Amino acid sequence: MSEEKKETVSDEMKFLRDILLSHKGKENSITSSEIARQLNISDGETHNIVRAMIKRCAYHYHIPLAAYGYGYYVITSREELKEYCHNLSMRANEISKRREKIEEFFGEWEEAEID
């Protein structure tokens, strides 16, 4: 029988988990820049590295984490879950509309180049 490979979790990831778990509820959100500061990571204005770490951490520890314009927080109620899921659905719809428009615009450009 093959033994399941366990992912080694770094101290940094455990610390990030603790940071996230200490921010329960929307009113206690934390920004990615504050998380970067606490982790002592210089990540630029977009915080791409920190955001990727946050996502990996939430997935690894199965944390019901919400992200919005003002930061991250652990979802603590059905109302917060409903609000966040609605927000995700709206964002997905907007992305889908944008994709359709880009395809439409590209088609127009393609036709114009042929003429």
C-alpha positions in Angstrom: 0.0 0.0 0.0 1.4 3.4 -0.9 1.7 5.9 1.9 0.0 9.3 1.3 2.5 12.1 0.8 1.9 14.8 3.5 2.7 18.3 2.5 5.2 19.9 4.8 3.8 23.1 6.2 6.3 25.9 6.9 6.3 28.0 10.1 5.5 30.9 7.8 2.3 29.2 6.6 1.3 28.3 10.2 1.9 32.0 11.2 -0.2 33.1 8.3 -3.0 30.7 9.4 -2.9 32.2 12.9 -3.1 35.8 11.4 -6.1 34.9 9.3 -7.9 33.0 12.1 -7.5 36.1 14.3 -9.6 38.1 11.9 -13.0 36.6 12.2 -16.0 38.5 10.7 -16.1 41.3 8.2 -15.7 44.0 10.8 -12.3 42.5 11.7 -10.8 42.3 8.2 -7.0 42.6 7.6 -5.4 44.0 4.4 -2.8 42.1 2.4 -0.3 44.9 3.1 -0.8 44.4 6.8 -0.3 40.6 6.4 2.8 41.3 4.3 4.1 43.5 7.1 3.5 40.9 9.8 5.2 38.2 7.6 8.0 40.6 6.9 7.6 40.3 3.2 8.3 43.1 0.7 5.8 42.4 -2.0 5.1 45.6 -3.9 1.8 47.4 -4.1 -0.2 44.6 -5.6 0.9 42.0 -3.0 0.8 39.1 -5.6 3.0 36.8 -3.5 1.1 37.4 -0.3 -2.3 37.0 -2.0 -1.1 33.7 -3.5 0.1 32.6 0.0 -3.2 33.6 1.5 -5.1 31.5 -1.0 -2.8 28.5 -0.5 -3.2 28.8 3.3 -7.0 29.0 3.1 -7.2 26.0 0.9 -4.7 24.0 2.9 -6.4 24.6 6.2 -10.0 24.8 4.8 -10.6 28.3 6.1 -13.8 29.9 4.9 -12.0 33.1 4.0 -13.6 36.1 2.3 -11.7 38.7 0.4 -13.0 42.1 -0.6 -11.8 45.6 -1.2 -10.8 46.3 2.4 -9.1 43.0 3.2 -9.6 39.4 4.3 -11.7 37.9 7.0 -12.9 34.5 8.2 -16.6 34.1 7.4 -18.5 33.6 10.7 -22.1 33.6 9.8 -24.5 32.5 7.1 -25.2 36.2 6.3 -21.5 36.8 5.6 -21.3 33.7 3.5 -24.4 34.7 1.5 -23.0 38.2 1.0 -19.6 36.9 -0.1 -21.0 34.3 -2.5 -23.3 36.9 -4.0 -20.2 39.2 -4.5 -18.3 36.3 -6.2 -21.3 35.6 -8.5 -21.5 39.3 -9.5 -17.8 39.4 -10.2 -18.0 36.2 -12.3 -20.9 37.7 -14.3 -18.9 40.9 -14.9 -15.9 38.9 -16.0 -18.0 36.8 -18.4 -19.5 40.0 -19.9 -16.1 41.4 -20.3 -14.9 38.2 -22.0 -17.8 38.4 -24.5 -17.1 42.1 -25.3 -13.4 41.4 -25.9 -14.2 38.5 -28.2 -16.7 40.8 -30.0 -14.2 43.6 -30.3 -11.5 41.3 -31.6 -13.9 40.0 -34.2 -14.6 43.6 -35.4 -10.8 44.2 -35.6 -10.3 41.0 -37.5 -13.0 42.0 -40.1 -11.6 45.5 -40.4 -8.1 44.2 -41.2 -9.5 41.9 -43.9 -11.3 44.8 -45.7 
